[in-house]
């Protein structure tokens, strides 16, 4: 599954969010990949981060807390 969100304050930029089941090869644990592409190409992001599924809830809560501080 994937989601794409328009990147605020940019003309073509996007934030792409994808679940990757085995990102580092067979047997590796799933992650959520968050990519930012300034030119709108979700397949070639300028920046990306992989968040282990076990940390997603805590990371989302921390992002909200920091954004609202």
C-alpha positions in Angstrom: 0.0 0.0 0.0 1.1 3.5 -0.7 -0.1 7.1 -0.1 1.0 10.3 -1.7 0.6 13.7 -0.1 1.3 17.1 -1.8 4.3 18.8 -0.2 3.3 22.1 1.2 5.1 25.2 -0.1 6.3 23.5 -3.3 5.0 23.4 -6.9 5.5 19.7 -7.7 6.8 18.2 -4.4 5.2 15.2 -2.8 5.6 13.1 0.3 5.3 9.4 -0.4 4.5 6.8 2.2 4.9 3.1 1.5 5.1 -0.1 3.5 8.0 -2.3 2.4 7.8 -5.9 3.7 11.5 -7.0 3.3 13.4 -3.7 2.6 16.9 -5.2 3.2 16.4 -8.7 1.7 14.8 -11.9 2.7 14.0 -12.1 6.3 14.4 -8.4 7.1 11.6 -6.8 9.1 9.0 -4.5 7.5 9.3 -0.7 7.5 7.3 2.3 6.5 9.3 4.3 4.0 8.7 8.0 3.9 10.1 9.8 0.9 10.2 13.4 -0.1 10.5 14.3 -3.8 10.8 17.9 -4.8 10.0 17.2 -8.5 7.1 14.8 -7.8 8.8 11.5 -8.7 7.7 9.1 -5.9 10.1 6.4 -7.3 13.2 8.7 -6.9 12.8 10.7 -3.7 15.4 13.3 -2.8 15.2 12.2 0.9 13.8 9.1 2.5 13.6 7.5 5.9 12.7 3.9 6.9 10.8 3.5 10.1 10.5 0.0 11.6 6.8 -0.9 11.9 7.4 -1.4 15.7 8.2 2.3 16.0 5.5 3.8 13.8 3.0 4.7 16.5 5.7 6.3 18.7 7.2 8.2 15.8 3.8 9.6 14.8 3.1 10.7 18.4 6.5 12.4 18.6 5.9 14.2 15.3 2.5 15.5 16.5 4.0 16.5 19.9 6.9 18.4 18.3 4.6 20.0 15.7 2.2 21.3 18.4 4.9 22.6 20.8 
